[in-house]
Structures are given as C-alpha cells and as structure tokens.
Amino acid sequence: MAEQKLEKPAEKIKEEVLQAARAESAPAPARRYRALLFQGVLLLIAIAFGVLAFLVRTMPSFAIDLQITRSIQPINFPYFSLLMSLISWAGFGPQVTIITGLIVLLIYVLGLQWEAVMALIAAFFSTAINVLVKDLIGRPRPAADLVNVVARLHDYSFPSGHVMYYLGFLGFIGFLVFSLLKPSLKRSLLLVIIGMPIVLIGVSRIYLGEHWASDVLGSYLLGSLTLVAIIQFYRWGKTRFFVHQPVAAGPQ
C-alpha cells in the first residue's frame, strides 16, 4: 500500500511529461535550427567567460566594479537588507547542506531516483568547478576600505560560489519542474519560486560587499555552461540506467 502511494506522484508526472512532449513537439527543421542556435549561444557564453577570466587574471581591479557596488549598497528599501542577507545566508554551511539534502530527499521520495541522484551531482559538480576556477584565477575579495564588507571571507573572489551553486543546483531543479510538469499555474509558480533566488543571489553578493559585479557576471556565465553539462549528463544517464523507473525519459 505504501509502495503504491509513493508511485502515484511519479506516475502523475509521467503522464504530464507525455502530454507536454506531444504539445511542444516541433518539426525536424525547427529542431535543427533551435539546436544550432543553442550551440551558438553556448559558444558565445564560453568565449565571454574566457575573455572575462583573462581580464580578471591580468587586471584584478575594475573601476566599473567599484561603481556598481557603490550604486547598489546605498539601497535602503524596507527589508531589502534583510532579504539580501537571507538569500546569501542560505548558501553558507551548514544550512546549504541541510536544504540541499531535504530537496534531494523529497525528489527521491516522489519516485524520481535518477533525478535525485543528478540533483546531488549538480550540487557537488557546481561547487567543484567553482573551487577549481577560483584557485586558477586567484582574485582577492573586495577590500573593506573600498566598499562596505558585511563579513570578511578568506577564499578567492572570482567566480562567486553562491551564484554558481544556486544556478547549478536550483537551475537543475527548475529544469526538472519545467520538463516534467505540463504547462500550468502550478508549474509557473514553482519556476518563479525557484528562479527568484537565482536572480537575487547575484545582487546579494554585491550588496554584502563579498563579491565584485564581474565576479557575479563570471559566475552566471560559467554556471550556465555547468548547468547545460549537468542537464546533458542527466539525459544521457536517464536513457541508460533508469529506463525502468516510473517516470519516462521523454522525447528530446
């Protein structure tokens, strides 16, 4: 009886996947055009990140970074400071580990085994790539004599680990919601709830004085490439290792 209850959410999502696939299927020429366009965008993102990383490595300080921070930090809307602090707080340990674990557990309980595994991989992979690039670039954090630094951190600054983690982990969760649920108010609300922290975390890191704007930009660029890699690995593994789980892989 309990097993049947656990399978119901997965079976419901399976039906929604099939309905969404039928509704959003496109002719072959349109799919080829979209694929080429998507690949072109990825190439531009990779080039942009490469150029930015080179500039940051050779010129650790940009005047525009200081201007952007000094234009954001004076914002004093009601509860804005609290919101910025909470958004960043959720990305520090141990709370980030607890939140991630609860989300992964929920996905697994819903019967989405491969999705749960990939969500965990997304969390670790995003963090690993961030640490690797930080060590390669070695950019110092913003100095307290230039901007208001709420909490002094001792690791490197480029790119932002918070932004990359939010984009990699929450971005993958958003991908699951978008691809496994049919278009509905529920799906739209979930996407908004997931998307808001991804957007706000970049502003939060600048507002708190813990990153420059170029750190945040680099994080969104590299995080986007990381998220695409995670999604591609998810699709590759889905059709090979979890073909018998209740949720269908779905047409690509």
N, C-alpha and C positions, 0 to 999 in steps of 0.2 A: 504493500500500500504506500509506504513511504517512498519506494523507488518510483512508483507511478507519479507521485506528486512532484518529485524532482525532475521528471522528464517533461512535465507539462510546459514549463517556460521554454525549454529548448524546442519542443515540437511547435509551439506557437511562433517562435522566431523563425523556424524552418519554413513555415507557411508564408510568413511575411517576406522572407528572402526570395522565395519563388515568385511571389506577386510583384515585388519590386523589380526583379530581374525581367519579368515579362513586360512590365510597364515602361522600363527605361532602356530596353534593348534598342540598338541602333544598327543601321545597315553597315556592311563591311567597309565601304569607302569612308564613311563618317568615323568609324572606329580607327581606321588608319590615320586619318587626319588628326584626330584627337591624340593618338599615340605620338605622332611626330611633334605636335605642338607641345605636349607634355615633356618629351625628351629635350626639346629646345629650351623650355623654361628651366629644366633641371640643369642644363649646361650653363645657362646664364647665371643661375644661382651659384653654381660651383665656381665659375670664373669670378663673380663678385666677391665671394668669400675668400678666394685665393688672393685677390688684389688687396682686400681689406686686411687680411692676415699679414701680408708682406708689409703694408704701410705701418701697421701696429708694431711689427717686429723691428722695423727700422726707425720709426718715429713714435715713441711711446706716448707722446702728448699731442693732442689736437686742440686748437683754440675753440673749435665748434663744440667739442665735448663739454668744456667748461661753460660755454654759453647756454647749452641745453640744460645742464644741471641747475645752473643759477636761475633759469626761467621756470623750472619745474618745482624746485624746493620751496619757493615762497607761496605756493598754492595753499590756501587755508579754508577751503570749503568745509562745511560741517562734516565731521567724521572721516575726512579724506585721509588724514594722517593715520587714524586707527585702521582704516581699510588697507592702506599701503603696508602697514606693519603686519597685519594678519595674513595678507597674501604672501609675504615673504616668510613669515613665521612657519607656515605650513610646509615650506620647503627645507627646513632645518631638521636635524635629528633631535630626539627620536621620533617626533611626530610624523615626519615624512615616511618613516618605515612602517609605523602603525597604520597610517592612512592607506599607503600602498598595499599593505598586507590585507586590510579589510576589503579593498576593492577587488583584489585578485581572488580572495576567498569567495566573495559574492558571485563573481563571474563563474567560478568553478562550481558552486552550489547550483547555479542555474543550468548546469549540464554542459557548459562550454569549456571542455577540458583544454583543447589546443589554444583557445582564446586566452584562457587563464595563464597558460604557460608562456604565451607570447607577450602578455601584459607584463609578466615578471621579467622576461628577457628585455623588453623595451625599457624598463626602469634601469636595469643594470647596464645595458648597452649605451644608453644616453649618458649615464654617469661616467662610464669608462672612456668614451670618446672625448668627453669634456675634460677629464683629468689629463688625458694624453696631450690634447692640443694646448691646454694651459701650460703644461710643463715645457712644451716645444716653444711657445711664444714668450713666456716669462714676463708678462706685463704687470707692473705694480698696480695695486689698488689706488683709488683716488686718495689724495692726501688731505688730512684734516685742516691744513692751513689754506686750502683752496675752496673746499666745499664743506657742508655740514655732514659729518660722518656719524651715523647713529651708533653703529657697532663696528669696531675695527676687526677685520678678518685678516688672517695671516697667509692665505694661499694667494695664487695669482688671480688676475682680474679678467683676462680675455681667453675664452668667451665665458659668459655667465652660466654657472652650473644650474641655477634655479630655472632660467629660461629654457635651457636645453632639456632639463628633466621634465618640466611641465609640458613642453612641446612634444617630447618623445613619448612620455607615458600617457598624459591626458589626451594628446593628439591621437594616439593609437586607440584609446577608449572611445574617442569621438568617431574615429573611423569605423569601429565596430557598431556603434549606435547608428551611424548613417547607412551602413551596408546591410545590417541585419534586421533593421526595422523598416517597415514600409512608411512612406510619407504620411505624417500625421502630426497633430498638435503635440502629442507626447514626444515624438522624435525631435521636433523643433525645440521644445522646451529643454530637453536633455542636452541638445547641441549648444544651446545658449548657456546653460549652466556649466558645461564643460569648457566652452570657449572663453568665457569671461576671465577665469584665472590665467589662461594662456596669454590673453591680451594684456591684462593688468600687471602681470608679473614683471614685464619689461619696464613699465613706468615705475613700479615699486622699487626695483633695484637702483634706478637712478635717483628717485626721490630720497631714499635712505642713504645715499652717498656711498654705496658699496660697489657701484659699477659706473663706468662711463657709458654714454649713449652708443659709442662704437662697439663696446663690449656686447651690449644688448642686440645691436644690429647683427653682429657676427654670430651671436647665439641663435637668432631666428634663421639666419641663412644656413648655418651648419646643422641646426636642429631640424630644418625642413628636409635636408638631404638624409639625415639619420632616420627620420620618420618614414621616408619613402623606402629606405633599405629595410626597415622593420616590417613594413607592410608587404613588401615583395617576398621577404623570407616567410612571413605568415602564410601567404598564398601558396608558396612553394611547398611548405610543410603540410598544409591542410590537405592537399590532394594526394599526399603520400603516406602520412602517418595516422590521419584521423578520418579516413573516408567512411568509417562505420559509426562515427559518433552521431547523435540525433540530429545535429544541425548540418545541413548540406553545405558543401563548399560553395555552391552557387556559381553561375556562369560569370566569366570575367568580361 
